Amino acid sequence: MRGKKTLIVGLCLILVVSGIASAPGLGKSTSDEGDEKSIVEKGISPICVDNGSQDDVDLYDNRVVWADSRNDEDDSFSQSKDIYTYDFETESERPLSTLSHNEYSPQIYEDTVIWLCSNASYEDQVMKKNLGGPTENISIIPGKSESDPQIGEKYAAWYFIKGSYPDTEYKLVLYRRSTGKAEVKNLSFGFPYDFEISDNRIAWVTFEGEDISESWRLHIYNASTGEFDKQMALSSSEICLEDNSLTYVDSSPTEGDTIKELNLVTWEERKLIDLDSPVNDLHRADDILVWADERNDEGDSIFANNTDIYIYDIDDQIEAQITSNKEKQEKPVISQDRIIWVDERNGNKDIYSYDLDSDVNSNGVVDYKEGEDESSSDSEGNANSFISWWIIPIPIIIAISVILLIVWKKRSSNKNEQKEKRSPPPPPPPN
């Protein structure tokens, strides 16, 4: 009887220990700095961590472009940068343009890249290059500095500065990709913030007043009609134009930021998410928003020293923190299911990425959706985890059980033999 009890207790102990050892999250270190909140920091990967500064990043499908100062031998504050590109499909990096002057602010659409290049007179000119083709100067205003080029399916757009302060004017330039022709539109406006382009529309924000929380104005220009589709007051300069929607930040100095959406067909507005902290570098692809968030910054400076990358899934109404490093992560861009950003965790500006599709947990769920519904995920997740605990160590359990069974049978056999030896001889038969 004691042997049977020993066997049962031994098997129970094996099951418990095996289950605990294979339980998700147990037996693993949780001491990684900054991982208290984020569940996906582990899913990020470096794209470029070369010497110098990698900045002004943009992304289209599998292709990344950025401005890179690795070849700059001047120690002055004003760095000379070149344009580099990285292809996720081939996992290869190469220089796209290494002219002798400073090159920066690259933008990419399909296989065409545009950027700014400062000439010998420190005037910024717009350059264009089809991947694999020659570099072209597509500026049309000699002697004028042009700024903030953007590129879309039909048009590229930028602006140039006319006059000098305080009589400065800004003029819109439209470049039709199908004809390769650029023209200046008869529009004058104040300094444009967050210049954006999508399809036939170009959008920007100007500052027109003294109160920084009440003096922003949105302009949505339609290149097909030559008219403004919309002009309205905003409380911040953060906008993102994509297809038939414009996403923007409604900022309150006391109540935090709210991200809203303006439908460019019905012109109806809807609130997407309330936030308690300032939103920077807002970007959108389909129903995923991404931005740099200041909520974890503990510094006293007016400028945040620690911003992290956050996303919001509009369809599933899930907010998730992508990075949690104590240094600054900023300027995120999303295309399809990949996010890239500028990252200062190594002491200078590098480029890192996160793939929403490839980073899944043991149940096949994208990591940022783990907290989608705590009540259901706790029950379903625990049930699935419970099953997985026992599936993994089954061969070990069977092997040890067989060994214990053999030992138990051998001990039982030895005990029977000992009993037979200790048993008294039968009494002699009566006479």
Beta strands, then each sheet from edge to edge (+ up, - down):
strand 1: 44-48
strand 2: 54-60
strand 3: 63-68
strand 4: 82-87
strand 5: 92-97
strand 6: 103-109
strand 7: 112-118
strand 8: 124-130
strand 9: 135-137
strand 10: 146-151
strand 11: 155-162
strand 12: 169-176
strand 13: 181-184
strand 14: 192-198
strand 15: 201-207
strand 16: 216-222
strand 17: 227-234
strand 18: 239-242
strand 19: 245-252
strand 20: 256-263
strand 21: 269-275
strand 22: 279-285
strand 23: 288-293
strand 24: 308-313
strand 25: 318-321
strand 26: 329-335
strand 27: 338-343
strand 28: 350-355
sheet 1: 1+ 28- 27+ 26-
sheet 2: 2+ 3- 4+ 5-
sheet 3: 6+ 7- 8+ 9-
sheet 4: 10+ 11- 12+ 13-
sheet 5: 14+ 15- 16+ 17-
sheet 6: 18+ 19- 20+ 21-
sheet 7: 22+ 23- 24+ 25-
end
